[in-house]
């Protein structure tokens, strides 16, 4: 596929850029108790969330995150973009941009990045898979040479209304996310964002990029079985993975690393493990697998792009950070997951990032490090 990722960067509760990578590799956790972020709304809730520190509770959280993402992540090279695409789930649930992440991003760009504002032309909103899907859409467009350089910007926020929804649904962990752990009780929701530029060969020649990552292929599937629960058979998530491999022209044995969705909910981790076994078979035992939600939280509509970016970094550094929160593996899942506090050598430069979204939308993308 004639599509490459350059200038990938992410902003999370654990930091951004090189600081974020170092913290992940060191096994640090960026989660804090909900009652320290929303003391009036959740005075007795000690469950952990991946909230960005220092945000005002009286202003748009999404706008505040956009300011940080724009300042820290968007490089000067972005002025070479011919199109900007966004990804978010719902954005703010209150205030002037309630339910309008497109309007929020557009307002931010017009007032802070005026050269990029005319290029902004849409937001993908497919729940948890939004960030993966915008990356895949951009890859299609540059591959077809509709554009040579596309910027993708995924951002989302965790306000008290969203947290209440997930506490009520039972998807928010009782303490913190423990992906693939025998004692997992749910995920830890969070907020943050990511930015990357997607280019074809022609666009690559227009830019200065120290590191280049090839998008080999991607796959999607949707079972639409339940508003929050995945397909318990694992068939539909496995279909997204096998489609990604097929589009890449790669065999399961070619993959050296998997950044799993690894939400930490009892059902999701079970279904994902089934799907991975269906897609990879015996070769799964030779692949480094991890998840990052125990370290930075589940970043809602931004999680797919951020985790694809972390996949790029892991491949480039040839190490998979340990899965923070994982202490006692659920042996019934039979996954070669790297536990928290350790890292694992990646033996092949090809990785897979998966997202299993609400509503049954499953997305997978295959990335190769060319560094």
Secondary structure, DSSP 4 states (H G I P E B T S, - for coil): ---EEEEEEEEETTEEHHHHHHHHHTT----EEHHHHSTTT-TT---EEBPPTT--SSS-HHHHHHHHHHHHH--GGGGG-SEEEEE-SS--SSSTTTT-HHHHHHHHHHHH-HHHHTTEEEEE--GGGHHHHHHHHHHHHHHTTS-SEEEEEEEE---HHHHHHHHHHT-B-SSS--TTBTT---B-BB-EEEEEEEE-HHHHTTS--S--EEEEEEEEEE----SS---TTSHHHHHHHHHHHHHHT--GGG--EEE------HHHHHHHHHHHHHHHGGGGGGSEEE--HHHH-B-GGGHHHHHHHHHHHHHHHTEEEPBTT--SB-GGG---BPBTT-EEE--SSEEEEEEE-GGGEEEEEEEEE--
